Amino acid sequence: MEEPHTETEFQRAGLARTALAALRADYPGLSWHTLGGHFREAAPFWETVGATVPGGYSQRPPCPHIETG
């Protein structure tokens, strides 16, 4: 299972979407990178929560200062 994740009983309740919206509101212009890839099953989630985010949420190469090896 991908970490972090939302426990099954709380999925589709808007918790992660709300948390991401709060982060964007508190830190406008901030971008971040998760080092793990996202499961294919999570694609609908990222499409939904990224629908109102300029540029959406998509996998991009890590920042140059991040070591991935």
N, C-alpha and C positions, 0 to 999 in steps of 0.2 A: 504494500500500500504506500502511496506517495505521502510524504510528510512535509509540511503539516497537511492535515486533511480534516474534513468535517465528519464526525461520527454519523453513521447511517440514519439514526433516528432524528437528527437535526438537519439533514440535507433538504434542500428545496424550501428552507424556512427564511432565506434571505440573510443569514448571519454573516457569511463570508462576503457577500456583496456589500452589506452595510459596513463591515469592518474596512474593506478596501475603500469605500466612499469616504469614511472618516479619515483614513490616512491621507487620501488625496486632498481633503478639505484642510487638514492640519498642516500639510506639507506641500503646498502647491508647487508644481514644477519638478518635484522630486521624482526620480525614476529609480527603479531597483531591478536587480537581476536575481533570479533563483537559479542556483547551480544545477539543480536536478531538471531533467526533462519532464514534460507533463504527459501523463497517460492519455492515450487516445480517447478514453472514456470521459476525460475531463474537458475535451474540446468544446462541447456545448456550454459548459460552465463559463469558460474563458470568453467565448463569443458573447454570451449573455451579459456578463459583468463588464465587458469591454465595449459594449455597444454605444455607450454614451461617453466614452473616454477618447479624447483625440489620439488617433493612432492605434487605439485598441490595446489589447494585451496580446502580444505574440512573442514567440521565441526569437531572440536576437543573439548575436555573438556577445560573449562577456566583455566587460570593460577591459582595456589593456592592462590595468593594474591587478586584475584577478588572475590567479594561477589556477588552471583547471586540471593540471596533470598530476 
